[in-house]
Amino acid sequence: MRRLQIITGHYGTGKTEYAVNLALSLAGADKKLALADLDIVNPYFRAYEQAERLREAGIRVIVSSCGGAVDMPAIDPAVLSLFQDKSWSGVIDIGGHVLARFVDELHAEDFDLLFVVNANRPETHDLEKALASLRGVEAACGQKMTGLVNNTHLCAQTTAGEILKGAALAHALSEATGLPVVHHAVQRCFVPEVCEQLAEPILPLDIYMKKPWEITMEEDI
């Protein structure tokens, strides 16, 4: 994998969950690793919610302004260190319009730009819409994707069949674009059911990101 893994995709595809799990899977390999939470559009699912867990794993956490407590359209200048100091590896959770701010830094950078696909989201549920969404993100950030991630799920109603449905869409998108499927992001309990039916690498997912009402319920207990 290249030094920087930049994770993007349409709203609601689960790219933040994937970014957190990817960072945790890469931790501890005798390298300095950071996760940059630069998805400043979505106030609900933010990697900073898992900052303590990430830091315990030895991962530096970079968030948008206000320590991640407020959804503000501002970028922590510390993210520039990921581009300037090549001794660091990084996972960057970011939207296309925000990524466009770093076009100069990306020109001389070694990175993968991964597009997350969820076949159960309205804007990526079929090939036509997924392709349009992918091209839209590329246009917004001025960069070409280097790979695809199948992260199809239905939250608590996820089944192995849903994951395989997403795999079929990812394969169709791969054929249409020439991009490889880098990962199937699969909730850990479903890995035994689908592993023999998926040719590409599987990233087992532990579910860390909680919905706002789930956090509120825990606080009330």
N, C-alpha and C positions, 0 to 999 in steps of 0.2 A: 504494500500500500504506500502511496505517496505521503510526503511529510504532512500535508494538510488535507483533511477530509472535510469538505464543505457540503453541508446537508441542506437541501432546499426542496420545495414542493408546494403544492396547493394547500391552502388553509384546511386543517382538519385531517390531513393524511397520516398524522402520527410521527412526523419527522423529529419532534423533540424527544419522544420516547426512544426512537431509534438512536438519536444522537447520544443520549445519556447511556444507553446500553452499549453502544459502540465504544464510547470513551472508557467505560468500565472494563470492557473486554481487552482494551489496549493497554491498560494501566499495568505498571510494575515490570515492564520489559526493559529495564535499565535505560530508560530515556525520560526526559522531561516532557510531560504531557499536560496540555491545557484544554479545557472546554470553554468556548466562548458562546454565551447565550446572547445572540444579537437579533433574535426574532422579536422585534419591538412592536409588531402589529398585533399579535395575539396576547391579550392580558391573562388568559386562563391557564395555558399550559406552558410553563417556563422552566427551563433547566435549573435556574437558581433555587427552585424549591428543593432540589436534591443537593444543594451545595455542601452540606455537612457530609453526606455520604461520599460525594466525589472527592472532597478534601481528605477524608479518611483513607481513600484509596490512593492518595498521593497525586491527585489531579488538581491543578490550578484552575480556579473558576473565575472567568471574566464575564461580567454582566453589563447591561446598559446602565445608564445613569440612575442615581438614587438607590444604588444597591439592589436594583431589581424590585423595589417595593412599589414603584409607581410606573405605569406604562407611559414612558416618555420617549419621543423620537430623538434620542441622543445616544451616541456611541462612546463607550469607555475608550479613551486613547490607548489604554493598555493593550487593546487588540492589535495595535501596530507592532507590538513586540513579537507577535507570532510571525509577522512578515520579515522583521528586521533581524531577529536572532534565530539563525538556522539550527541552533542546538535544541530548539523546542519542536515538538510535534503538536498538532492541534486538531480538534474536532470543532467545527464552527456551525452552529445552528442559525440559519439566516434566511431572510427573504430576498427575492431577486432585486427589488429596488434598493435595499440596503447594501447588497453586495456591489452594486454599481458604484458606490462611494470608494471602493477599493480597487478600481480598475487599474490604476497606475501600479499598485503593489503586485497585482496578479500577473502583470506582463512578464515579470522575471521570477515567477513562483512555480514551485513543484506542488501541484494540488490535483485532487479528484473533486469533481463537482457532481454530486449524486442527487438524482431526482427520485423522490419517494412517491410511490404509486399506491393508492388504496382504492380497490375496485368498488368499494361501498360508499365512496364520496361522490356527490352529484357531478362535480366538475372533472372527475377522472374515472368514471365508472365504465366507460367503453373506450375503444381504441381512438375514435375520432376526438373525443373530449380530452383524453389523456395526452394525445399528441399536441392538441391545441394548447393545453396548459403548459406542457413542456416547452413548446416554442415561445409561448408568452413569457415564461420565466427567463429563457435565454435572451429574448429581446430586451427585457427589463434590465438585466445585469450585464449585457454585452459579452457574455461568455457562452461557450458550448458545453453541454453536459458531457461527462465522461462515462457515466454508468447509471444504472437503474437499481432501485430497491423496491421489492414487493413487500409492502407492509399492510396487507389487506386484513381487516379484522372487523368485528362487530362488538367491540368491548366485551361485556360479560356474556354476550350471546355468540361469541366466536366459535366456529367449528372447524374441523380439519377441511371440510368441503369449501368453506369460505376462503381459507388460505390457498387452496389449490385453484379456486376460481381466480384469485388474484395472480397466481403464478401464470395462468393462461394469458391474462391480460398483459402481464410484464413480458412474456415471451412474444406476444404479438407486437408490443411496442418496441421490443428489441429488434425484431425483424424489420419494422418500419423505419427505424432510425440507425441501425447498425451498432447500437450501444449494447454493452454486455449487461446482464443481470448480475450485479455484484453480490447481493444478498437477498435471501428471503428472510425477513424478520418474523420469527415465529415464536409465539408464546411458548415458554419452555415445556409446558404440559402436553403440547401438541407435536413436539418434535418427533417422538417415536412413531406417530401415525403418518407423518408426511415425509420423513427423511428419505425413504426409498423411492419416492415419487418425484423428488426434486433433484435435478442434476447439479444445480448451482449451490454455492455455499449457503449454509443456514446460520443466521445469528440468533441464538436462543434469547428470547426476551423475558426479563423479569419486569413486571408492571410497577413502575415507580410513580408515574404522573397521575395525580388525583384530580378529579373534577371538583370545581368550587364547592358544590353542595356536600361532597364527601368530606372535604376539609372542615366545613362548617359543622357537620354532624360530629366529627371527632372532637372539635373544640367544645361542643356543648355537652359531651359526655363527662 
